[in-house]
Amino acid sequence: MSEKTEFSSGLKSGLIPALSAAPFGMLFGAVAVAQGQSVFETALMSITIFAGASQLVGVELFGQRVAPWLIIASIVAVNFRHVLYSAALTPVIAHFSLPKKLTAFFLMTDPQFAEALKRHEREERVTFSWYLGAGLVLYVLWNIMTLIGATLGGLISDPDALGLDVLLPIYFLSLVIGFRKRPNFLPVVAISALGSILAYATIGSPWHVSIGAVAGILLAAILPPDTKKEAAQ
């Protein structure tokens, strides 16, 4: 396909995930303003960082006036999963040039990773034009919704009272369910959840995110592939 067609295909692939993440972007904008950031600072954070979960962790800690090193460490803990994402995605985009790879990793979010991996598993080539289209629709809509949330944030005195805090776990759950047909899905998810719960109870947030991920990875490395399921697919 031509680059224009590939780009259009990427836009379509990224549209549904972008719409799913839109309320989360608005939530971040509202929370950031509630924690004392200006609308400009909130918008600048989304434009330059573009990492939803760690952005929320950052603004929450900014509001608590904790030590800068603790903020950085907490954000690294939450975003540790991107190290795993990049390792899994590297063979998929090995044909990208270095500037294209840098662009790809900047745009790599949870839904972007999921869509690219699904496309690769369907044995469809992940072109840069497709990747850019999917990434840009996520990036643009995320920043628009952040701006809207920051602008209207003053109208929401307590986002948690409206139940908006459940958007994040629902959002990630929808991404996880998208891989439910993969081999050993249930045991890996179960051990990840158990590891995360135990870490949350003993060590605390946000370290439970990385510990749960590592627990799942270790089990996945130990378990034999589900050859019957792979053959059926």
N, C-alpha and C positions, 0 to 999 in steps of 0.2 A: 504494500500500500504506500501511497505518497505520504510525505511528511505532514501535509495538511490533513489528510484523512486520519493518520495516526494521532495527530493532535486532537482532532474532533472526537475520536474514539476515547482518548484519555479524559477529555472533559466529561463525556458521558459516564465513564467509569468512576470518576471522582465526585459526580454530582450528588448521588444518594448518600455516600459517606459524609460529604460536606454538609448536607442538610441535616444529617443526624447529629453532627458535631456543633451545629449552629447554636442550639440552646446553651451548650456548654461554653461557647465563646461569649455569649451574652452574660452568662453567670460570672465568668471571670471578670468581665468589665465592671459589673456591679460590685463584686467583692473587692476588686482593686480600689475603686473609688471609696468604698466603705472603710477600707484600711488606711485611707489618707492620701492615696495617689491622685494626682490631677488627671483629667481626661487625656491630656497630651502625654503624660508619663505612661499611662496605661496603654495607649495606642502604640507608643514607641516600643514598649516592652513586647507587645505582640508582633510588631513588624520585625524586630531584630532577633528575638529569641524563638518565637514560633514553636512552643512546646507546652501544650495546654496544662497537663498535670503539674509539671514543675513550676509553671507560672503561678498556679494557684498556691502551691506550697510556698513559693517565694513571697508572694504578697501577704499571706497569712503570717509568715515569720517577720516580714518587714513591720507589720502592724504590732507585733509583740516586742519589737525593739531588741531582738536577740543578737548575739555576736555574729559578725559577718561570716566568720569561718563556719559557724553552725548552719547558716543559710546555704552556703556553698555545698557543704557536706550533705545536707538534706536533699538539695536539688540533684546532686550526683547520685544519691541513693535511688531517688525516684526515676531518674533518667538512665539508670544503669541498663535497663532493658534495651536501650538503643544501641549499646555495644553488641548485644546479642542480635538485634535486628540487622545491624550493618554487616556482621559476620555472615548471616544467612543470605543477605541480599547481594553481597559482593560477587559471587559467581554469576548471579543473574544479570548484573550490569558490568561485567568484566570488559565488554566491548566498548564502554563509554571512554572518552578521553578524560584526562585528569580534571579539566575545568568542569566537564559535564558530571563527573563523579562528585565533585565538591558541591555542585548545585543539587544533585540528587540527594546527597546526605543532608543538606540543609532542609530540603523539602520533605525528608522522611519523617512521617508521623505514623501513629498506629494504623489508621486506615490506609495510608499510602503503602505501607509495608504489606498489609494484608492483601490489597488489590494487586500489587506487583507480584507477590508470591503466588496468588491464585492464577494469574495470567500465565506465569511461568509453568505452573503445574499442569495447565491446559495445553502445554507445549506451544504456546504462542510467544513469539519473540517480544521481549520488553524493550522497545525502542525508546530513545531519548525523547522523541516527539510525544509519544504516548505518555511516558512518565511525567514529562513537563506539563502536559495538559491536565492530568489527574492531580498533580501537585499544586498547580496554580489555582484551580477551582477551589481546592481546600484552603489554600493560603489566603486568597482574596476574600472568600466568604467568612473565614475565621476573623479576619481583621475588621471586616464590616460589622460583624456581630459584636466584636469586642468594643468597637466605637459606640454602637447603639447601647450596649449594656452600660458602658461607662457614662454615657450622656444621660441615660434614664436611671442610672443607679441611685441617684439621690432620692428617687421616688419610692425605693424599696428599702425600708429601714432595717429589716432583718430577713435576708434571703433564705436562711435556714427555716424560718417559721413557715415559709411557703412550700417547704419540701424540695427546694431547688438543689439541696446538697446531694440528693439521690441521683442526679443526672450523671455524675461521673461514674459511679459503679454500674449503672445501667448501660452507659455508653461502652465501657470496656467489656461488659458481659456480652453485648451484641457482637463485638469483634471476636471474642473467644468462641462463641457458638458457631461462628462462620467456619471454624476448623473442626467441627464435630465429627466429620467423616474420616478424619485422618487416623492412621493406625495408633493404637494405645492412647487415644484421646482421653477417655474417662480416668484411667489410673494416673496419668500425668496431671490432669486438672485437679484430681482429688488430692494428690500429694502436695501440689502447689498451694492449694487452698489451706490444707492442714498446716503446712510449714508457715504460711503467711499468718494464720490465726495464732499459732503458738508464738511466733516472733512478735506479733503485735501485743500479746499478753505479757511477754517477758522483757522484750527490748524496747518496744514502742514504735510509733510512727516516725519517719517514713521508711525505716529499715525493713519493715515486714514485706515491702514490695519486692525488694531485691532478694531477700532470703527465700520468699515463696517461689520466685523465678528460678533461683539456683536449685532448689529442691526438685522442681519439675524437670529441670535439665538433667540432673543427676539420674533421676529415675528413667528418663527417656534414653539416656546413654546405656543404662543397664538392661532394660527390657529388650527382648528380641523383637524384630519387626513382625507386624501382623501380616504374614504373607497371604493368608486366606482373604483377608479384607482387601489387600492391595490387588489381588487377582480379580476379585469381584468388581473392583472399580475400573 
